[in-house]
Amino acid sequence: MMACSFLETRARHRDGPGRSLRAMALAASALAAACGPGEEPPGRSAAALPVAPEQPPADSGASELLAALDAGAGGEAEPAATREALRPGRGDKLASIAMRTFVYAAPERGAAKLGYLRAGAVVERAAAPSGDAGCPGGWYAVHPRGFVCVGKGASLDLNHEIVAATPAGPRRGQPYPYRYVVSRKPPPHLYVHLPSEAEQRRVEGRSRGQATPAWSLRDEALLGEPEPLTPFFASRRDLPKPFGAAEKVRFPAHRGRARADSAFGLISTFAWTGRRFGLTTELDLIPIDRTSAVVPTAMRGVEVKTEGTPAFVMHHGVRTLKPDASGELKPDAWAPYRSGWVLTGKTAAGGAYVETDAGAWIPASALRVARLGRDFWGHAARGRKWIDISIELQMLVAYEGVRPVFATLVSTGKGELADPTITSATVQGTFFVREKHVTATMDGDDLSETSVDLRDVPYVQYFHNSYALHGVYWHDAFGKVRSSGCVNLSPADAAWLFEWTDPPVPEGWHAAFNDKGGTLVYIHA
């Protein structure tokens, strides 16, 4: 099995969480309230598709146990004012100062992990800690659920240097949550502050007044206007490293070079000494002229807002037809390659043309038409969300009940329909989304990709072991097999799907976990 290798999911499972009595009680209560009933996957093969069992109701004893555990001496409950201080919502906040600040279901290390915050994120917290077991800085309840330990991973100081050095978070919901660049050869140096011209000459051998190449100017245009320097960067202070960030050799002005064939998401870019520098999510500064900016793909799926069947144009240069006043079909606009349409079911010229809900008629031979899925699990009857992925069609269709609501082209594993345990094929079967990351880092374990150090891969959703749905910024081959086993989506489609599926990722969080499973994913031939 090849699939995808992401640093974030390995970090989550590196230390398997234990379960104390209090942790289990709090976890049961928090998950029941926040996520509602979940379901266990009904099976792992497309050949056998039994009905998914209903998740039993949350144990009513959990809330009683919580009440007993939280009661004061002699069984008396804490005063209302104290209880209010233990809940978020009074304006108090904390900041993440680690690459992954985990949120726990209970105020102790052995509790289940509900997700994590990313360095620089600021979220609402309770005014007072809920305890300090294994956490001298105290466990604080955060919005909308869970507890964070103040210490190496989080701070109550909103002016902490990590926060000051992180001017913005990911642009969640946008196709590209960051601006992306790929290293040129040789790869860029990782500066610890905005370097003086003398430092650039010493580190890079750059000549005074050296002109910026024309290709770099084009790349800068793709990145948009640079941000104004914040006081932190204008001071040229050395950048701090978030806890958990990769440690590299340290020189006075830089931390060595980036890995060969690496790619980065940039939080911000700054104009400095006649050049442009980008701030990475691990808080390094790289010269933009040592990288190539990612060119956004035009690939977009289609939202299905009327009754019909999704389809995609798979030929270049297809002209649509529209009826004139007499009803005769006449040539009209061009239909772009991979554009999505919704077919009404009406045909003309003996089936040679099909009608779309936009009123255009398209040659049937130019289209790849979805095969609307069968609901084997009763999800449709209950109106639930589920995802159907066809490897043969390289197409994903999202459903709410029996109704398709979205469709797009994907890139699944290069092994196509072969055995995924020995090839790069995508696993087939019925699964549930179990963890979601706004971005994650794909490392060199995914040897088939064009880069071995892909930072901030957008909108990653794990559904089985190391298999995930995720956006890609390093290829534009949607509609064809391409990956090492994961399901590749265009960034725009990955962003849409990320916000649509369960479990939801709370605002300000970078990831959410639900081992009981969220939205159902069915992958088949």
PyMOL commands that set and color helices and strands:
alter all, ss='L'
color gray80, all
select helices_A, chain A and resi 7-13+21-35+60-70+73-75+80-85+161-164+197-204+214-223+231-234+288-290+349-351+364-366+491-500
alter helices_A, ss='H'
color red, helices_A
select strands_A, chain A and resi 88-96+101-104+113-117+122-126+139-141+147-149+154-155+179-183+189-191+254-257+262-272+275-280+285-287+291-293+302-303+309-313+318-323+329-335+340-348+353-356+361-363+367-369+385-390+395-400+403-409+429-432+435-442+453-464+467-471+487-489+511-513+520-524
alter strands_A, ss='S'
color yellow, strands_A
deselect
rebuild
show_as cartoon
